[in-house]
Structures are given as structure tokens and as C-alpha cells.
């Protein structure tokens, strides 16, 4: 029982950081929660060591860490999300005649949780349970583009965090930021041959009730089979799918 107050305060710190759009200073956290500064620093240090918060020394601020995001995304990997997504992806496959999938972010990877295959289409290396680097996939880039910039920086703190595949993929935070800016400008993520030569994917992010990216939906097609005009139609269908699943998760645009 002696640790219960500390646990309660730690949860309050995490909830407070989750509500803030930007990382917060320790003094702000202490003031808003009515905690002594010394206790606040101690709680933040413990949470930092466990990966639940991340310290930005240049800004003297604290934000949510990778462990907090993984804990939240773990809920998204549960069956409720899959059950809601499966019929939506089925309709997406019917509308586009291409393969579709749903992923969630797991650390710096995406985890494939739903795969809907289209008859007669090329086989894919992805399947339920497969993990790929998020920065290499369209669905991963869509999720990363919807994350706060501080969260992206926490996920990719150095060049060693980046993985390339046959020479494809970004290799620095600067390059990743540029790629994510293009995703936001286009309104969708694009991957062309980074996972499988000759295959292209377009993807969008699924947002939860807080506007946080809970998942990504993508369709994959042979590059030579789709021109620019047809790609726009595919992107529109992906947007319909992500919008429908986002609404079911409580997101209001």
C-alpha cells in the first residue's frame, strides 16, 4: 500500500502529458498536478528509466516516451480493432480489386494485423504477424506523419534507428522529416518498390478519438498496372476506409 500514492501520481503525470499537445516543463507538470517539484522530478526520472517519458534536454521539457506509445498501441492491436477493420478492408478490396492490409505501430516497426487478399493479385511478403520497419512502408509512413514531431524524434533518436532494404528507405531524421512532410502535403503515403520490387502501396492513417494515429490502412498493387489517374481513385478509396474506421474509433474530423 505504501507505493499506491506514487503509482497514482505517476499515472496522473502520464495522463497530463497525454493531454498536452506539446511536451511540458517539469515546473508546469508540478503546478498543474499540485505536486512538489522534488517529487515531480523523481517521478519523471522513474518514468524515463522505464521508457514511459522522454526528456528533451535542449527544451527542458518532458513528453511521452516509446513505452507509453507501445502501451497505447497494444490496445489497438486487440481483436476489437481487427473486428471493426476486417469488413472495411473487405469492401476496400472489392472496390479496388487490390490487396489491402491494416497495421499498427510497434516501436519503430509496423505490425500487420489484418490482411485481405484480392483474387488473382500478386502474392505479398506481408501477412498477419509480420513486422517491417515503419519508415519503409506506406502504412508506416502514414502513421508517422500523423504523430507529433517530438514522438517521431523519440522513435528515431539516431542514424542507427533507421533500417534500409536493398538500398531503399531514409537513413536520417532529416530525410524522414522531409518524407513525412511530403506525406502530409499529398494527403497520403506512398511506397514504390521499397518492400517488394514492382509493387506500390498507398496508405492513410486511422485516427482515434484524440486524433492520434491508431493504425494505418494501405492497398498494394503492381506499379505498371496503375496510372496517375487510377492512383487517385485508389487513394480516394483508402481515405474512405480510414475515415470509416476512424469514425468507429470515435474520431470526429
N, C-alpha and C positions, 0 to 999 in steps of 0.2 A: 504493500500500500504506500510505502514511502516514496516510490517512484511515480505514483499516479499523477501528482501535480506537475512534475516535469514533463511527463508524457502529454498531458493536456496542453501545456504551454507550447510544446513542440508542434503539436497538431495545429494550434492557433497560428503559429508562425507560418506553417505551410499554407494554411487557408488564406492568410493575409497576402502572402506572396502570389498566390494563385489569382487573387482578385485584382492585383496591381497590373496595369498594362506594361509597366517597366520595372526593372529591378529597383529595390528600395534601400535606402541607407539604414544602418543598424539603429541610428537615433530615431528614425521615422517608425521603424518596427516597434521599438521600445515604447515610444509615445502612444502609438495607436492601440497597443495592447495593454498599456498601463503596467509595463514590466520595468524593473531596474535595468539600467544599461549593462551592468556586470552580468546579470542573469541572461540577458538577451545575447550578449557576445558568447557566453558559454553554450547556450542552445544552438546558436548558429555554427559554432565550431564542431559540435557533435553532429549536427545535420550535414555539415560539409564533409566531415570524415566518412560519413555513410553514403555520400553522393546525392543527398536529397536537396541540398542547396549548393550554389556555385558563387564564389566570391569574385568580383571584378575589381581587382586592386586599383587600377587606374581611375575608376569612377567611385571607388569606396562604396560600392553598392552590392546588394545580395539579390540573387534571383534563384528560381527553381533549378535544380540540377537534373542530370540524366536519370537518376534513380526515381525521382518524382515523376518524370515523364513516363518511364517504363511502367511504373505502378499504375498510372492512369491509362496507358495504352493497353495494359493487360486486361482491363475490363472490356475494352473494345474487341479483344480477341476472343471473348467468350461467345458462347452459342447465340445469345440474343442478337448480336450484330450479324452473325452469319445467317441466322434465320430471316432477319429483315432484308439482308442484301441478296440472298440467293434468287428470289423471284425477280428482283430488279435487274440483276445481271442476266437472268434468263430472257427477259424482254429486250435487254440491250443486244444480246446475241441474235435474237430473232429479227430485230430491226436493222442490224448492220451486217449480219451473216459472217461476223468475225469473232475470234476468241476474245473472251473478257475475263478479267480477274479483279479480285479485291485484296488489298494488302493493308497491313498495319505496320507502323514504325516500331522497331525493336532495337533500341540503341541506335547504331549507325546503319543498320540493315532494315530492309523491308521483309516482312514475313507474309507469305502467300496463304490466305485463309479460305478463299473461295475461288474456284476455277470453273468456268463454264465454257465448254468447247463447242465450236461450230462444226457441223458436218463438212467433211471434205477439206478442211483447212490444215495447214502445216502443223506438225506436232511442235510443242514448245518444251524448252528446258525447265520451265516453271511448273510447279504443281503444289498442291496443298502441303504446307510444312517446309517448303523450300525457302531459303533465305538468300538474298542478294544485297550487295551494297546499295543503299538508298540513292547515292549520288550517280549511280549508273543507270537507274531505271526511271521511266517516265512517271510511274506512280509514286516512287520515292521522291523525285524532284517536285512533284505536285504537292506532296505533304510538306517537304522542307520549305517550299516557297510560301506556305501558309503559316509557318512557325514564326514567332518573334525572332528578330535578328540575334538577340542575346542567346536564345536557345540553340540556334544554329552554331554560333560560336562555341558554345559549351560542348556540343556534339563533335565538333571538328576543331580541336584546340591546336593542332599542328599538322604538318605535311604527312606525318606518319599515320594520321587517321584516314587518309584517302587511299582507296583501292582502285586500280585500273584493271581493265580486262582487254587483253590484246591491243594495248595502246589507246583504248577508249576511256573516257572519263576525265573529270577535272582532277587536278593534283594539288590545289591550294585553296585556301579560304577565299582569296581574292577572285579566283576563277569561278568558284562555286557561287559567290555572291552575284557575279556577272550573269551566270546561267540562271539563277533564281530570279533576277530582275527581268530577264527575257521571258521567263515563265509567267510572271505577274503581268507583264506588258501584253503578251499574247492572249492570256486568259486560259492557257492550258500548257501542260508539259509535253515535251516531245523527246523521244529517244529513237535514234535511227542506227540500227546495227550494233549498238554497244553490248547488247546481251546476246543476240544471235544475228550473224551476218544475213542481210537480205530482208530482215523483218523490222518493222517500225511499230512503235506504240505511241498512242496519245492518251493523256490521263488528266484527271482533275481530282481535287481534294474533297473529301466528305467532312463537313464541319459539324461539331456537336452544339449543344445549347449555349455554350460560352463562345462560340465562334472559333474553337480550337480544332485543328485537323485530327479527326479520329481515325481516318482511313483514306485510302486512295483507290480510285477505280480507273482501269485502263482497258483499252482494246488493242489487240496486236494484229497486224495484217502484213502481207507481202508488200514490200516497198514498191515494186513495179506494177502492182495491181491497182494502185490508188493515186489519182492526180490531185492537184491542189483543191479543185472544186469538190471532189469527193471527200477529201480530208475534212473540209469544213463541215460537211454533213455528219461525218463520224464524230467530230468534236461536239457538234450540237447534241448528238445522242448521248455522249458521255456526260455533258452538262445536265441533260435531263435526268440521267441516272444519279449523278452526285447530288443534284438538287432534291430529288425524291428521298434519297436515303438521309440526307441532312435534315430534311423536314421531319422525318420519322424519329430522328435523334433529338428533336426539339429546337433545331436551329431556325431562327427567323431572320430572313435577309433584311 
